[in-house]
């Protein structure tokens, strides 16, 4: 019960900054540490918070793409019944200091960051144990003193559902909401989306035990090589009859199409292999982000319905 009470503190207390740098901390997971509290001890990557204190699910591995080590997230069961979540299957790490919640009552999320990069790039492998969804979440934020809250400058939520057994490079184009300069960056990575994930919800309890996500070599890109994006080849627009029209002059295999709400919830997804129309009549009026991904390349377009 004591450790469950600790977990509640981790996710319910207002967060503050933890780092004072302008690059991603420990981006290739070369450095690991043993964290301790009372009789408990667990391994986790330096400058990254995990829920390994409740059972190891983020593991150091020599199956790496960059350097000697990488992070391996293997979903396992955690009993969150006391918090109304039931039993959830997940593995999660974030740029955070969860131990601070136990020691001071104030968990610290994110690291100091004052740049406006165009994209986050990383290497990954994903082996879902059945139907499952991994997620990479990145958010650039700024403290708004007039409202006493954080303002989101840019965000990207990218979900993985397909098996990718070889190291693959992924470039995530950030979606900027305004021209402000951020002061904080938060990165949250999970092998199975759950209520503990940023952007997750109480109904995200379908994670599968054993789903495995490898992550390595994170870096921000100030500009993006046109070889990594599809923007010059894609057309995405909403017609008056509530169909989303997606065209690409050259198709090279299947493409994944995901539609997100303005707060980052995945509301529709499909896979196509040719120019297509997607019926979106069931979506409410509002702003949506359409993400098209093909062979590790991506394109994002904002639409208004």
ABEGO torsion letter per residue (X at the ends): XAAAAAAAAAAABBBBBABBBABBBGAAGABBBBBBBEABBBBBBBGBBBAAAAEBABBBBABBABEABBBBBBBBBBBAAAAGAEBBBBBBBBBBBAAAAAAAGBBBBEBBBABBBABBBBBBBBBBBEBBBBBBBBBBBBBBAAAGBBBBABBBBBBBABBBABBBBBBBBBBBABABBBABBBBBBBABBBAABBGBBAABAABBBGBBBBBBGBBBBABBBAAABAAAABBBBBBAAGBBBBBBABBBEBBBBBBBBAAGBBABBBBBABBBBBBAAABBBEBBBBBBBBGGBBBBBBBBX
